[in-house]
Amino acid sequence: MEKRPTFREKVLAVFQGKNTNNIPWQPRLEHWFNVNRARNQLVDPYQSMKLLDLYKNLNCSVRYYYGEAQDISSPNTFIHFDYPPGAGVFEFQQGDDIKVIFRSAKGEELIGKKRLGEWGCSWHYIEHPVKNIEDLRVLEDIVTSVSYRFDKDFYLEAKKAMGEWGEIQFYWERSPFQRLFLQYAGIENTIQLIYDYPSRLQEYLKKAEEAEDSLFEILASCPVKILNFGENIDGRFNSPRIFNQFLVPYYQKRVQQLHKSGKFCHIHMDGSLKPLLPYLRDSGFDGIEGATPQPQGDVSLEELKGAMGEMILIDGIPMLLFLPEYPLEELESFTKKVLSLFSPRLILGISDEISPQGDIEKVRFVSKFMEINQGGGGSEKKIS
């Protein structure tokens, strides 16, 4: 009997462009697990499991390894960001709020605030540190003073922990523009910078991007083959003008640099996509992670396939279908449609990830479907 490929081999085969019927099933389960553990709502047999045990029990591939104590929203796993003495980003929790102090080597500070989600497993900014054009100078001093290092020990830990359950990949901080847009200044202030201070904004972005040259040298030389640009692109905010002016040239430069070193690159685009469909292939990415089709997103599977061409779809099944109120027949039918349209350029997963309210047994349902159908290899067997 021919040996079935491991999840790690399946993932690599997709990125290497092999015409494979062994599509990997790789849902992201971290948020479901962390929230339900915090709520004390994990039932047997999941109560006593660690996260990797959950993946193995459900027979699905692992995409990201964070370590047992790591915040999944943190990009500082494989890459560490080091600051000069006295400088850095310092966080102080105050109830459900986290005060964030950005301090330059000169001692100048910017103050922001995050708010934790209900169960302390997520957060969002409620006060951005860059509030006016003068603050941009302080931020520039901070981001241009960063040095980077690859954590080889963490890589070896991840390699041992994941084994054949997936191919190691990771994300780091967002691009300079997206960090400004979503973290440092916020959407409203960044748009004001675009219109009121275009030259100063371009000057800041140029310096921030140049400061990343050493980071990308590290990424290009590191042993990890698959790298994710965790950008959280949303066409409602990243309009075609913003996307093409501030992001596409950056992506083209960095993806080309990483491709020359033999890396595969994908980008996280988990918001509205319809306005950006004509431009999805312009940046040179190998794939798109988190693209969310209807009924949850704003594009059909057919529109998404037409725009992506031979790019790899990473995920593809809307999270809504894993909620208890959606029938298994609809989940199975949608899974078949994703496989039919995108195989072999597909890493099947949940767009973006399963909700804490999701039915985890539906993940097992898809696992059984993929096992019976050998990764979407054409069989139409039903799941008992």
Salt bridges, closest charged atoms under 4 A:
ASP82 OD2 - ARG149 NE 2.62
GLU91 OE2 - LYS114 NZ 2.67
ASP97 OD1 - ARG115 NE 2.67
GLU108 OE2 - ARG137 NH2 2.91
GLU109 OE2 - ARG103 NE 2.73
GLU127 OE2 - LYS131 NZ 3.07
GLU140 OE1 - ARG200 NH1 3.02
GLU140 OE2 - LYS207 NZ 3.20
ASP141 OD2 - LYS106 NZ 3.45
ASP141 OD2 - ARG137 NH1 3.98
ASP151 OD2 - HIS80 NE2 2.76
GLU164 OE2 - ARG8 NH1 4.00
GLU167 OE1 - ARG8 NE 2.91
GLU167 OE2 - LYS225 NZ 3.88
GLU203 OE1 - ARG200 NH1 3.51
GLU203 OE2 - LYS207 NZ 3.59
GLU210 OE2 - LYS206 NZ 2.61
GLU212 OE2 - ARG179 NH2 2.67
ASP213 OD1 - ARG254 NH2 2.83
ASP234 OD2 - ARG236 NH2 2.45
ASP270 OD2 - HIS268 NE2 3.25
ASP286 OD2 - HIS259 NE2 2.87
GLU289 OE2 - ARG63 NH1 2.90
GLU289 OE1 - HIS268 ND1 2.60
GLU302 OE2 - LYS337 NZ 2.95
GLU303 OE2 - LYS274 NZ 2.74
ASP315 OD1 - ARG63 NH2 2.81
GLU332 OE2 - LYS336 NZ 3.64
GLU332 OE1 - LYS382 NZ 3.79
ASP352 OD1 - ARG28 NH1 3.00
ASP352 OD1 - HIS268 NE2 3.35
GLU361 OE1 - ARG364 NE 2.94
GLU380 OE1 - LYS336 NZ 3.25
